[in-house]
Amino acid sequence: MEDALIKDKDLLNICWKLRASSKIIDKNIIISTRGIITLEKLIGKNKVDKTYEVKDLFKVKFFENVSGDKISKIIDGCYSSDDKNIY
């Protein structure tokens, strides 16, 4: 369903990775379909406004109440050295 709803496939793939990694670190972190849709809209608007860094949009949308240590562990679980995702 998400694949049909989200146009930005790079965003969708990183959100799937973040979701999987988050479940390991903290099961209370929710990366919902609605959240991904909202984030896609915010990123699109931000491309015009250039008001925020994309990492800040991710943090506000999904990790606002998550410690920096947990966020680092989640991100580490998402990336490999050959990852080409723009986010």
N, C-alpha and C positions, 0 to 999 in steps of 0.2 A: 504494500500500500504506500509506504513512504517513497519508494522508488518512483511511483506514478505522481506523487504530490510535489516532490522537491525537484526543482529544475537544475539546481547547482549540484552536480554529482560529486564534486570534490568536497563540498560542504557536507553532503549526506554521508559520504564515506568516513570523513573525520568524526562526524557525530556518532556513527555506528561504532567506531573505534573507542571514542570517549565513553560511550554507553557501556561497552564491554569491560573496559578498564575500570570504570567507576564502580561497577557491580562487585569487582574484586576488592576494591579499596574501601568503599562505603555504600552499602545497599540503600541508604537513604537519599542518595543523589539520583534525581530523576531527569533523564534526558528524553523528553516526550516528543511525540510527533508534532504536537501543537507548538512546543518550544522550538523545534527545528524550523518549522514554517515561519514563526515569528523572527527567529534569528536570520533566516534567509531574507526577509523583508528589511530588517535592520541593516544588514550588510549591503543590500542593494541601495538603500537610502544613503548609507554612509559613503558609498562610492561617489555619489554626487556631492554630498556635504563635506566629506573628509573631516568630520568632527572628532571621531574616535579611532583608536587603534582597534583592529579587529579582535585582538586578544581580550580587550576590555569588554567588547560586546559578548564574547563567549562567557567571560567571568560573570557579568551582570545577569545573563540569561540562565546559566546553569550552575555557577559555582559561587554565588554571592556570599553564602554563609559557610563556605568550606575553607578550611585552613590552607595556608600556602604550602605546607608540607604535603597535605593530601593531594592538592592540585598538581604538585610536582611529580608525585608518584603516579597519578593518573596519566599525565602527559608522557612520562617515561614509558608507560605501558602501551602507548599508542604508536610510537615512532620507531622505525628501524632506520638504519643508515641509508637504505635505498628508497626511502619514502619520498615521493615526488609531490605530495599534496601541498597546495598553495597555502593552506591554513596552518 
